[in-house]
Amino acid sequence: MSRKKAVIIGSGIGGLSLGIRLQSLGFDTTIFEKLDAPGGRAYVRRAEGFVFDMGPTVLTVPHFIEELFSLESGKAALGEPDFPSEVMDPENRIKSGTTSGPATSKYVNIVPILPFYRIYFDDGTYFDYDGDPESTRRQIEAIEPDDLEGYEKFHAAAKAIFDRGFVELGYTYFGNIGDMLKVAPDLIKLDALRPLLSFVKDYFKSPKLQQVFSFEPLLVGGSPLSVPAIYAMIHFVEKTWGIHFAMGGTGELVKGFVRKFEELGGTIQYNAEVSKIDVEGSLFGKKTAKGIELKDGNYHAADLVASNGDYANTYMKLIDSKYRLINQDLKVKLTRQSMSVLVIYFGFKADGLEDLDLQHHNIILGPRYEALLKEIFDKKVLSPDFSQYLHIPSLTDPSMAPPGHHAAYTLVPVPNNGGNINWDIEGPKLTDKVLTFLEERGYIPNLKERLVYQSHITPDYFEGTLNSYLGNAFGVEPILIQSAFFRPHNQSEDIQNLYLVGANTQPGGGTPSVMMCAKMTAREIAKNFDVPQEIVNGVATTPEVATV
């Protein structure tokens, strides 16, 4: 019997993860990538000896990565426990992090990062979050002693949400409303559905600590003012498995995924932008995806098509409206998109900065928190002040910069292109303002003199180069009414044999969620294509945990 052909649009982490899984299920899979190299949002920029990850830099839940690298053809491990006992055993829980497992280490070296984040407040003080309970309590007491009791209660509430929302329900695919109604009472009981910042304020009265324990959804495109409190589980995800870095950058993880995919027989075509998903059928009748057409006119037939591209772009630009009864243009346009970002990539001389008071991951908060969030997400205006995430990977891996230099990027949350901002004008202005801030506040002394390279991207890059609707940087915004069943479905409701994978779909954004999404989507595909259970449940390697 001939093998089924699968086509994946986009080689982001979601597309590559699904490609690996489809090859393990026995499909012949081809990934078509618009850019000249893999990664999508995780594309790598190289310039003048510097290596810059353009997108995701925070890796968590390393056993997800280990499982992908452990897969073999005919052994898909889709029936295995999603959180095997060896990664949940208290003896193996992360204290300083988990290093690369035996399968992962064949492709990429992943190391733990401590502290997870250094969070700077506008007054110059900071909080080092490292997952260590004693360190956390000591720093809380120094900021607001009365919040120690609140932290204990928050910790217990976050753990309960983590146990139910991540460990038990993390891989649940909400394909129908009934699936969601079954779990809603539990989430209501856990108080996991109201806005996260409101939830956090019940436990902490210090504004500083409210920010420390609510900022993390910004790393997946969500506002702490509007994401549901189920996102409090991020605190426990990080505490349980640590924060990690792929030596050489996230691009090395992408390279490892490409190598694994190709070893399993998959192929990737670069500079191959898809212009159309071919659908057969009629609006009210059966509709089936039959293949894709490239911008150069070449056609590729397939038994299934999966898009790792933007949800809105996939439906509105690649599929004729006559085939979309549910995902019509009006519905897609009404879907709220995440914020965007301005990212500055810069290299600077390190001479004389041996005691640089910065960490690998730095969150530098501005003078306003809630007002800034409202301006970014709701008013969509460019604010006079800003917060930023400053990433300096060369502190961990000097090879990412020339000798005597550091490679860095700083990410500033900004409105998506639903606002009326001219980024050709405002992009350079904001870039200069941010670099001046880093210098004048003493984060990087004499930065302007030290700079040897700089460039930046704005929401226009996401819209024009990455084909993200309105220049969103993280896909569909993770608000309550766009979660679970109400989030775009991994299996198209309109078209048979059409699937979506990545940050836009269930369960949501962030590298671990995107890898979870790929597994959930692969399960639906295996079910729909009647893949034999011995393949679905087959296990090549039992993931091991290596601790440091």
C-alpha positions in Angstrom: 0.0 0.0 0.0 1.4 3.4 -0.9 2.1 5.9 1.9 -0.2 8.9 2.3 1.2 12.3 1.4 1.2 15.2 3.8 2.0 18.8 3.2 2.8 21.3 5.9 2.9 25.0 5.3 5.6 26.6 7.4 8.7 25.3 9.2 8.2 26.9 12.6 8.6 24.8 15.7 5.0 23.7 15.3 5.4 22.7 11.7 8.6 20.8 12.3 7.2 19.1 15.4 4.2 17.9 13.4 6.4 16.9 10.5 8.5 14.6 12.8 5.3 13.1 14.2 3.7 12.5 10.8 6.9 10.8 9.6 6.7 8.5 12.6 3.1 7.8 11.8 4.1 6.6 8.3 3.2 9.7 6.1 5.5 11.1 3.4 5.7 14.7 4.5 6.9 17.8 2.7 7.2 21.2 4.5 7.0 24.3 2.3 8.7 27.3 3.8 8.5 30.9 2.5 11.9 32.0 3.9 15.3 30.8 2.8 15.9 28.8 6.1 13.7 27.1 8.7 12.2 28.4 11.9 9.5 30.9 11.0 9.3 33.1 14.1 12.4 31.2 15.3 14.5 32.3 12.2 18.1 33.2 12.9 19.8 36.4 11.9 23.6 36.3 11.4 25.6 39.5 10.9 29.2 40.5 11.4 30.0 37.4 13.5 26.9 37.8 15.7 24.1 35.2 16.0 20.7 36.5 16.9 17.6 34.3 17.5 14.9 36.4 16.0 12.0 34.9 18.0 11.6 32.5 20.9 14.5 32.3 23.4 12.9 30.7 26.5 12.7 26.9 26.5 10.7 25.0 29.1 9.5 21.4 29.6 12.6 19.7 28.1 10.9 16.2 28.1 8.7 17.4 25.3 11.8 18.0 23.2 13.3 14.7 24.3 10.2 12.8 23.2 10.3 14.4 19.7 14.0 13.4 19.3 13.1 9.9 20.5 10.6 9.1 17.8 11.2 6.6 15.1 9.3 5.6 11.9 6.4 3.3 12.9 6.8 4.2 16.6 4.8 7.4 17.2 4.4 7.3 21.0 1.0 9.1 20.7 -0.5 6.7 23.2 2.1 7.1 25.9 1.6 9.1 29.1 2.1 12.8 28.3 3.8 13.4 31.6 5.5 10.1 32.4 6.3 9.2 36.0 10.0 9.8 35.5 9.5 13.5 34.8 6.9 13.9 37.6 8.8 12.1 40.3 9.8 14.6 43.0 13.3 13.1 43.0 13.7 14.1 39.4 12.0 17.5 39.5 14.1 20.4 38.4 16.0 22.2 41.0 18.6 23.9 38.8 17.1 22.5 35.6 17.3 19.4 33.4 20.0 19.0 30.8 19.6 17.4 27.4 18.2 13.9 27.6 20.0 11.1 25.8 18.0 11.5 22.5 18.1 15.3 22.6 21.9 15.4 23.2 22.5 13.7 19.8 21.0 16.9 18.1 21.4 19.9 20.4 22.9 20.7 23.8 20.3 22.2 26.1 21.4 23.8 29.4 19.6 25.2 32.4 19.6 29.0 33.0 19.7 30.5 36.5 18.1 32.7 37.5 15.1 32.1 35.2 14.7 35.9 35.0 16.0 38.9 36.6 13.0 41.3 36.9 14.0 44.9 37.2 11.6 47.5 38.6 11.6 51.1 37.5 13.3 52.2 40.7 16.3 50.1 39.8 15.7 47.3 42.3 15.2 43.7 41.1 13.8 40.3 41.8 15.7 37.2 40.8 13.2 34.4 40.0 14.9 31.0 40.1 12.3 28.6 41.3 14.1 28.1 44.6 11.4 28.4 47.4 13.8 29.8 50.0 15.2 32.4 47.6 11.7 33.4 46.5 10.5 33.8 50.1 13.5 35.7 51.1 13.1 38.2 48.3 9.3 38.5 48.9 10.0 39.3 52.5 12.5 42.0 51.6 9.8 43.7 49.4 6.7 43.2 51.5 6.8 40.9 54.5 3.0 40.8 54.7 2.9 39.1 51.3 4.7 36.0 52.5 1.5 34.4 53.6 -0.1 35.4 50.3 2.7 33.7 48.4 2.0 30.4 50.2 -1.6 30.6 49.2 -0.8 31.7 45.7 1.7 28.8 45.4 -1.0 26.3 46.5 -3.5 27.8 44.1 -1.1 27.8 41.1 -0.1 24.2 41.8 -3.8 23.1 41.8 -4.3 24.9 38.5 -1.0 23.4 37.1 -2.1 19.8 38.2 -5.5 20.1 36.6 -5.0 22.5 33.8 -1.6 21.4 32.5 -0.8 17.9 33.6 -4.3 16.5 33.4 -5.9 18.6 30.7 -2.9 20.0 28.8 -3.3 17.6 25.9 -7.1 17.7 25.8 -8.4 18.6 22.3 -11.6 20.6 22.6 -13.2 19.6 19.3 -16.7 20.2 20.5 -18.5 22.3 23.2 -19.3 19.2 25.2 -15.6 18.6 25.9 -15.3 22.0 27.3 -18.5 21.9 29.4 -17.1 18.8 31.1 -14.1 20.6 32.5 -15.5 24.1 33.0 -16.8 23.3 36.6 -13.4 22.3 37.7 -11.8 25.4 36.3 -14.4 27.6 37.9 -13.8 25.9 41.2 -10.1 26.6 40.9 -10.9 30.3 40.1 -8.9 29.8 36.9 -11.2 31.7 34.5 -11.1 35.3 35.8 -8.3 37.7 34.7 -4.8 36.7 35.9 -3.9 40.0 37.4 -7.1 40.2 39.4 -6.3 36.6 40.6 -2.8 37.6 41.6 -4.0 40.7 43.4 -5.9 38.5 45.8 -2.6 37.1 47.1 -0.1 40.1 46.9 -0.7 43.7 47.9 2.8 44.9 46.7 2.5 46.2 43.1 6.0 44.9 42.5 5.1 41.3 43.5 1.8 41.6 41.5 4.0 42.3 38.4 6.5 39.5 39.3 3.7 36.9 39.4 1.7 38.1 36.4 4.1 39.2 33.7 4.8 35.8 32.1 1.8 35.7 29.7 3.3 38.6 27.9 5.9 36.1 26.7 3.1 34.4 24.8 1.3 37.5 23.6 -1.3 37.8 26.4 -2.1 40.7 28.7 -2.2 39.9 32.4 -5.3 42.1 32.5 -7.2 39.7 30.2 -5.7 36.3 30.1 -7.6 33.8 32.3 -6.0 32.9 35.6 -5.2 29.4 34.3 -2.0 31.1 33.1 -0.9 31.1 36.7 0.2 27.6 35.9 3.2 29.1 33.9 4.7 29.8 37.3 4.6 26.2 38.2 5.6 24.9 34.8 8.8 26.9 35.2 9.3 26.0 38.8 8.9 22.3 37.9 11.1 21.9 34.9 13.2 25.1 34.8 14.2 27.5 32.1 16.6 26.3 29.4 18.8 27.5 26.6 19.9 25.7 23.5 23.6 26.3 23.1 24.1 28.2 19.9 20.6 29.7 20.3 17.1 28.4 19.6 18.1 28.2 16.0 20.2 25.1 17.0 17.1 23.4 18.3 15.4 24.2 15.0 18.3 22.8 13.1 18.1 19.6 15.3 14.4 19.3 14.5 15.1 19.7 10.7 17.8 17.0 10.9 15.5 14.6 12.8 12.6 15.3 10.3 14.9 14.6 7.4 16.4 11.5 9.0 12.8 10.1 9.2 12.4 10.7 5.5 10.7 14.1 5.4 11.7 16.9 3.0 11.7 20.7 3.2 11.5 23.2 0.3 12.7 26.7 1.0 11.8 29.9 -0.9 8.5 28.1 -1.5 5.7 30.4 -0.5 2.2 28.8 -0.7 -0.4 30.9 -2.4 -3.4 28.6 -2.3 -4.8 25.6 -0.5 -6.6 23.5 -3.1 -10.1 22.5 -1.9 -12.6 20.3 -3.7 -16.3 20.6 -2.9 -19.0 23.2 -2.3 -20.0 25.6 0.5 -22.9 23.4 1.9 -21.5 20.0 0.7 -18.4 18.0 1.6 -15.2 19.9 1.2 -11.7 18.2 1.1 -8.2 19.6 1.0 -6.4 18.2 -2.0 -3.0 19.9 -2.1 -1.4 23.3 -2.3 -0.2 25.7 -5.0 3.0 27.7 -4.7 3.5 31.3 -5.6 5.6 30.2 -8.6 2.7 28.2 -9.9 3.8 24.7 -9.0 1.1 22.4 -7.6 1.6 19.7 -5.0 -1.2 17.1 -4.4 -1.6 15.7 -0.9 -3.8 13.5 1.2 -3.7 16.1 4.0 -2.7 19.7 4.4 -1.5 21.2 7.7 -0.8 25.0 8.1 1.7 26.2 10.6 1.0 29.6 9.3 -1.1 32.4 10.8 -4.7 31.4 11.4 -6.2 34.5 9.8 -3.9 34.4 6.8 -4.5 30.7 6.3 -8.2 31.0 6.0 -8.6 34.5 4.4 -5.7 34.4 1.9 -5.2 30.7 1.1 -8.7 29.4 1.0 -11.5 30.7 -1.2 -14.4 32.0 0.8 -16.9 29.6 -0.9 -15.3 26.8 1.0 -15.6 28.5 4.4 -19.0 28.2 6.1 -17.7 28.6 9.7 -14.3 30.4 9.3 -15.7 33.2 7.2 -13.9 36.5 6.8 -16.1 38.3 9.3 -15.5 35.6 12.0 -11.7 35.6 11.3 -11.5 39.4 11.4 -13.4 39.6 14.7 -10.9 37.3 16.3 -8.6 39.3 18.6 -5.0 39.2 17.6 -2.1 39.3 20.1 0.1 42.3 20.5 3.2 42.8 18.4 6.7 43.7 19.3 9.6 45.8 18.3 12.8 43.8 18.6 16.3 45.4 18.5 19.2 43.1 17.7 22.5 44.5 18.7 26.1 43.6 19.2 28.5 45.6 21.5 32.0 45.6 22.8 32.3 43.9 26.2 35.6 45.4 27.3 35.4 46.8 30.8 32.0 45.2 31.4 33.3 42.2 33.3 30.9 42.8 36.2 27.9 43.6 33.9 24.9 43.5 36.3 22.6 41.7 33.9 21.5 38.1 33.5 20.8 35.9 30.5 17.0 36.8 30.7 16.1 40.3 32.0 12.6 41.8 32.3 12.9 45.6 32.6 9.6 47.0 33.8 8.6 50.6 33.1 7.0 53.1 35.4 3.5 52.0 34.5 2.1 48.5 34.3 -1.7 48.4 33.9 -2.0 51.7 32.0 0.7 50.5 29.6 -1.0 47.2 29.0 -4.3 48.9 28.2 -2.5 51.2 25.7 -0.9 48.3 24.0 -3.8 45.8 23.9 -6.9 48.0 23.9 -6.1 51.5 22.7 -3.4 50.4 20.3 -1.4 53.5 20.7 2.4 54.0 21.1 3.1 54.8 24.7 5.6 57.4 26.0 7.2 54.7 28.2 7.8 51.0 27.7 8.8 47.8 29.3 11.2 45.3 27.7 12.7 41.8 27.7 16.5 42.0 27.3 18.2 38.8 26.3 22.0 38.4 26.3 22.7 34.8 25.3 26.5 35.4 24.9 26.6 35.5 28.8 25.9 31.8 28.6 27.4 31.0 25.1 30.2 33.3 24.1 30.3 31.7 20.6 27.2 33.8 19.7 29.4 36.9 19.4 32.9 37.7 18.2 35.6 37.5 20.9 35.3 40.5 23.3 31.7 41.2 22.4 28.2 40.4 23.4 25.1 39.6 21.3 21.8 40.9 22.6 18.3 41.5 21.7 15.7 43.5 23.5 12.0 43.0 22.9 9.5 45.8 23.5 5.7 45.0 23.5 3.9 47.3 21.1 0.4 47.4 19.6 -0.2 45.3 16.5 -1.1 47.0 13.2 -4.7 47.3 14.2 -3.5 50.7 15.4 -2.5 53.7 13.2 1.2 53.7 13.7 3.7 54.4 10.9 6.6 52.1 11.8 8.9 53.4 9.2 9.0 56.6 11.3 8.3 55.3 14.8 10.5 52.1 14.6 13.8 54.0 14.4 12.7 56.5 16.9 11.7 53.9 19.5 14.8 51.9 18.8 17.0 54.9 19.6 14.9 55.7 22.7 15.3 52.1 24.0 19.1 52.0 23.5 19.4 55.4 25.1 17.4 54.2 28.1 19.7 51.1 28.5 22.7 53.4 28.5 21.5 56.2 30.6 19.9 54.0 33.3 23.3 52.2 33.5 22.2 48.7 32.3 24.9 48.8 29.6 27.2 51.8 30.3 28.3 53.7 27.2 26.2 51.5 25.0 26.1 53.9 22.0 29.9 54.0 21.9 30.2 50.2 22.3 27.7 49.3 19.5 29.2 47.6 16.5 26.0 46.3 15.1 22.3 47.0 15.3 19.1 46.3 13.4 15.4 46.0 14.4 12.1 44.6 13.3 8.6 46.0 13.8 5.0 44.8 13.4 5.5 45.3 9.7 8.0 42.5 9.6 5.5 40.1 11.1 2.8 41.3 8.7 4.9 41.4 5.5 7.6 38.8 6.0 5.9 36.3 8.3 2.3 36.8 6.9 0.8 37.5 10.3 -2.5 39.2 10.2 -2.2 42.8 11.5 1.4 42.1 12.3 0.6 40.1 15.4 3.7 38.5 17.0 2.1 35.6 18.9 -1.1 34.6 16.9 -4.6 34.7 18.3 -4.7 36.6 21.6 -5.1 34.2 24.6 -8.2 35.6 26.2 -10.9 33.5 27.9 -13.3 33.6 24.9 -10.5 32.5 22.6 -9.4 29.6 24.7 -10.0 25.8 24.5 -13.1 25.1 22.2 -13.3 28.8 21.4 -9.7 28.9 20.0 -9.2 28.1 16.3 -9.5 24.3 15.9 -6.5 22.1 15.1 -8.8 20.2 12.7 -10.7 22.5 10.3 -14.4 22.6 11.0 -14.9 23.6 7.3 -12.7 21.3 5.3 -11.8 17.7 5.6 -8.1 16.7 5.7 -7.1 20.3 6.6 -5.3 20.9 9.9 -3.8 23.8 11.8 -0.8 23.6 14.1 1.1 26.2 16.1 0.5 29.1 18.4 -2.8 30.1 16.9 -4.5 26.8 17.7 -5.2 24.7 20.8 -3.7 24.8 23.4 -2.0 28.2 22.6 1.4 30.0 22.3 4.8 29.4 23.7 7.3 26.6 22.6 5.9 23.9 25.0 2.3 24.6 24.0 3.3 24.5 20.3 4.9 21.1 20.7 1.8 20.0 22.6 -0.3 21.2 19.7 1.6 19.2 17.3 1.0 16.0 19.3 -2.7 16.8 19.7 -3.0 17.4 15.9 -1.1 14.2 15.1 -3.5 12.3 17.3 -6.5 13.7 15.3 -4.8 12.8 12.0 -3.9 9.3 13.2 -7.6 8.8 14.2 -9.0 10.2 11.0 -6.6 8.2 8.7 -7.0 5.0 10.7 -3.3 4.6 11.5 -2.8 1.2 13.1 -2.6 1.3 16.9 0.7 -0.5 17.0 2.2 2.5 15.2 0.2 5.1 17.2 1.2 3.5 20.5 4.7 2.3 19.5 7.6 3.6 21.6 11.2 3.8 20.4 12.9 5.2 23.4 11.7 5.8 26.9 12.6 9.4 27.7 15.1 9.7 30.5 15.7 12.5 32.8 19.2 13.8 33.3 19.6 16.1 36.2 22.3 18.5 37.2 
